[in-house]
Amino acid sequence: MESPHGAAVSAEDFGLEGPRGRVFRNVTFSAEPGELVAIEGPSGSGRTCLLLALTGRMRTTEGHAEVGGLRLPKQAAAVRRIAALGPVPMVSELDPAFTVAEHLGERALLQGRYGSPLRALLRPRAERRAAAEARVDEALEAAGLDPATLPKSGRTSVRDLERLEALRLSVALALIGRPRLLAVDDTDLKLSDAEREQAWALLRSVADAGTTVLAVCSEAPGNVQVARTAPAGGEADAEEPATAPADDEADVQKPAAEKPAAEEPTTEEETDDAFAEARRA
């Protein structure tokens, strides 16, 4: 099977402002299909909101962006159909009680029913099952995860996975749909230096195979395009890889709901509500 063709991503004066202030502004950058882009910044600086906005999960109020020729925010629904989320807290998370096999089976079933053309549903059941298994095997290989190496193989619960293994599983689940854009949050969270290198090698391999990758992190590796976010009141910028001149700029303030609200929620309930909007998108 041919590698998926990645989606070009560009933004011009992309921003979001709500009744209580500004979330992010002046995001301007471009990425070619199959490129790896790191969204770098400290926790709480709004980097996840920018990631969700670029995948059509949060509606912005300033400027515009394009993903695969689809304009944001006007064509957000279409962008969601070609963009897949890896792990994003409160939006796209693994269920710790599920096993690896259960997660893979559920995603393959949903993909077969809702993510495939109608003619695929008319094929014989055995043929559909074989196609689903092929998708899963392909995604696992791309993510570098072999269930046979886990403590209980596919019956291993998510709660028993190491952090890097959980990241690989999340990426595999996203790739089952063969997206043109993959978005990953907290790429380097709770990883050792060696594990961090492996995580970035994984995302680089996904990008090299043709899928554009946006990855949130606290510290980006070299030789990737970087968009930096800053805490409220701070400055932010973006830059190309070390071999290219810097021409991007980003100023991301605080997380917000899809219905714009630029001040960080003051209660745990408000925080949950904000990301519930993105989950429902």
C-alpha positions in Angstrom: 0.0 0.0 0.0 1.2 3.5 -0.8 2.2 5.8 2.1 -0.5 8.5 2.8 0.1 11.8 1.3 0.7 14.4 4.0 -1.2 17.6 4.3 0.6 20.9 3.9 -0.1 23.2 6.9 0.1 27.0 6.9 -1.1 29.8 9.2 -1.2 33.5 8.8 -1.9 35.8 11.7 -3.7 32.9 13.3 -5.2 33.8 16.7 -7.9 33.3 19.2 -9.4 36.0 21.5 -12.4 35.6 23.8 -14.4 37.7 26.2 -11.7 37.4 28.9 -8.6 38.1 26.9 -6.3 36.6 24.2 -5.4 33.0 23.9 -2.8 33.1 21.1 -2.1 35.5 18.3 0.1 36.2 15.2 0.9 32.5 14.5 2.4 32.5 11.0 4.3 29.5 9.6 4.1 27.0 6.8 5.0 23.3 6.6 5.3 21.0 3.6 3.5 17.7 3.4 5.3 15.0 5.4 7.1 17.6 7.6 7.6 17.3 11.4 6.7 20.5 13.3 7.4 20.8 17.0 5.2 23.2 19.1 7.5 24.0 21.9 6.7 25.7 25.2 6.3 25.2 28.9 3.3 23.5 30.3 0.4 25.8 30.6 1.5 28.1 27.8 -1.3 27.3 25.5 0.5 24.9 23.2 -2.3 22.3 23.3 -4.9 24.9 22.3 -2.8 25.8 19.3 -2.5 22.1 18.4 -6.3 21.6 18.6 -7.0 24.8 16.6 -4.7 23.5 13.8 -6.6 20.2 13.7 -10.0 21.8 13.5 -11.0 21.2 17.2 -11.0 24.8 18.4 -12.5 27.7 16.5 -10.3 30.7 16.2 -11.2 34.4 15.8 -8.2 36.0 14.0 -6.4 35.3 10.7 -6.6 31.9 9.1 -4.8 28.6 8.6 -4.9 25.9 5.9 -4.5 22.2 6.3 -4.4 20.2 3.0 -5.9 23.1 1.2 -8.8 23.4 3.7 -9.2 26.7 5.3 -9.6 27.2 9.0 -11.8 28.0 10.8 -14.4 27.8 8.0 -13.7 24.2 7.0 -12.8 22.8 10.4 -15.1 19.8 10.0 -13.3 18.8 6.8 -9.9 19.3 8.5 -11.0 16.9 11.3 -11.7 14.2 8.7 -8.1 14.2 7.5 -6.3 15.0 10.9 -6.0 12.4 13.7 -5.1 13.0 17.3 -2.6 11.0 19.2 -2.6 11.5 23.0 -4.2 14.7 24.1 -5.3 15.0 27.8 -9.1 15.2 28.3 -9.6 15.0 24.5 -8.1 11.9 23.2 -6.8 9.5 25.9 -6.2 5.8 26.4 -8.5 4.0 28.8 -6.3 2.6 31.5 -8.7 -0.3 32.1 -8.6 -1.4 28.4 -6.1 -3.8 27.0 -3.9 -3.1 24.0 -5.9 -5.6 21.9 -9.2 -4.0 23.0 -8.1 -0.5 22.0 -6.9 -1.8 18.6 -10.0 -3.8 18.0 -12.4 -0.9 18.9 -10.5 1.5 16.7 -10.5 -0.9 13.8 -14.2 -1.5 14.2 -15.0 2.3 14.3 -12.8 2.9 11.3 -14.5 0.1 9.3 -18.0 1.4 10.1 -17.5 5.2 10.0 -14.2 5.9 8.3 -14.5 3.7 5.2 -16.4 4.3 1.9 -19.8 2.7 1.6 -18.5 0.2 -1.0 -16.1 -1.2 1.6 -19.0 -2.1 3.8 -20.5 -4.2 1.0 -17.5 -6.5 0.8 -17.7 -10.0 2.3 -17.2 -10.2 6.1 -14.0 -12.2 5.8 -12.6 -9.7 3.4 -13.5 -6.8 5.7 -11.9 -8.6 8.7 -8.7 -9.2 6.7 -8.5 -5.6 5.7 -9.0 -4.4 9.3 -6.3 -6.7 10.5 -3.9 -5.4 7.8 -4.6 -1.8 8.9 -3.9 -2.6 12.5 -0.6 -4.5 11.6 0.4 -1.6 9.4 -0.2 1.0 12.1 1.6 -1.1 14.7 4.6 -1.4 12.5 4.6 2.3 11.8 4.4 3.1 15.5 7.1 0.6 16.4 4.9 -1.4 18.8 4.9 -5.2 18.8 2.3 -6.5 21.2 4.1 -9.8 21.5 6.9 -8.1 23.4 4.5 -6.7 26.1 4.2 -8.5 29.5 0.8 -10.1 28.6 1.0 -9.5 24.8 -2.2 -8.0 23.5 -3.9 -8.6 26.9 -1.6 -6.1 28.6 -3.7 -3.3 30.2 -2.9 0.3 29.3 -2.2 1.0 33.0 0.7 -1.5 32.8 2.4 0.1 29.8 5.5 2.2 30.1 5.1 5.8 29.0 6.9 5.3 25.7 4.8 2.2 24.9 1.6 4.1 25.6 2.7 6.8 23.2 3.4 4.2 20.6 0.0 2.7 21.1 -1.7 6.2 20.8 0.1 6.8 17.6 -0.8 3.4 16.2 -4.5 4.0 17.0 -4.3 7.3 15.2 -2.6 5.8 12.1 -5.3 3.1 11.7 -7.3 5.8 10.0 -4.4 6.7 7.6 -4.6 10.4 8.3 -2.8 13.1 6.3 -2.0 15.0 9.6 -1.1 13.5 12.9 -1.2 15.7 16.1 0.5 14.6 19.3 0.5 16.3 22.6 3.0 16.0 25.5 5.5 14.2 23.3 8.4 14.3 25.8 6.4 14.2 29.0 7.9 12.0 31.7 10.5 10.5 29.3 14.2 9.9 30.0 16.7 11.4 27.5 17.0 8.0 25.8 13.2 7.6 25.6 12.8 11.1 24.3 15.2 10.3 21.4 13.1 7.3 20.6 9.9 9.3 20.7 11.2 11.8 18.2 12.6 9.1 16.0 9.1 7.6 15.9 7.5 10.8 14.9 10.3 11.5 12.3 9.7 8.0 10.8 5.9 8.7 10.6 6.7 12.0 8.8 9.2 10.4 6.5 6.5 7.9 5.5 4.4 10.8 4.3 2.2 12.0 7.1 2.6 15.5 8.4 3.2 15.6 12.1 2.5 18.3 14.7 4.0 17.5 18.1 3.7 19.5 21.3 6.8 19.3 23.5 8.7 21.2 26.2 12.0 21.0 24.4 12.2 20.4 20.6 15.1 18.4 19.1 17.3 19.8 16.4 16.5 19.8 12.6 12.8 20.3 13.0 10.7 23.3 12.4 9.8 24.9 15.8 6.9 27.1 16.9 7.3 28.3 20.4 4.6 29.3 22.8 5.1 31.5 25.9 3.4 31.9 29.3 0.9 34.8 29.6 2.8 38.1 29.3 5.8 36.4 27.7 7.1 36.6 24.1 7.0 33.8 21.7 8.5 33.0 18.4 8.9 30.2 15.8 11.8 29.1 13.8 12.8 26.9 11.0 15.4 24.1 11.5 18.9 25.3 12.2 19.8 25.1 8.5 17.0 27.6 7.5 16.3 31.2 8.5 13.6 31.9 11.1 10.5 33.5 9.8 7.6 32.4 12.0 6.1 34.0 15.0 3.7 32.7 17.7 2.4 34.2 20.9 0.3 31.7 22.7 -1.1 32.7 26.0 -3.5 30.5 28.0 -5.6 27.4 27.2 -9.2 28.0 26.0 -12.3 26.2 25.2 -13.5 25.8 21.6 -16.0 28.5 22.5 -13.3 31.2 23.0 -12.3 32.0 26.5 -8.8 33.3 26.9 -8.4 33.2 30.6 -7.3 29.9 32.2 -10.4 28.3 33.9 -10.4 28.9 37.6 -11.9 25.6 38.6 -11.3 22.0 37.7 -14.9 21.8 36.4 -14.3 24.7 34.0 -11.1 23.1 32.8 -13.0 19.9 32.0 -15.7 21.8 30.2 -13.1 23.5 28.0 -11.6 20.3 26.8 -15.0 18.5 26.6 -15.8 20.9 23.8 -12.8 19.8 21.8 -13.5 16.1 22.5 -17.0 16.4 21.1 -15.7 18.1 17.9 
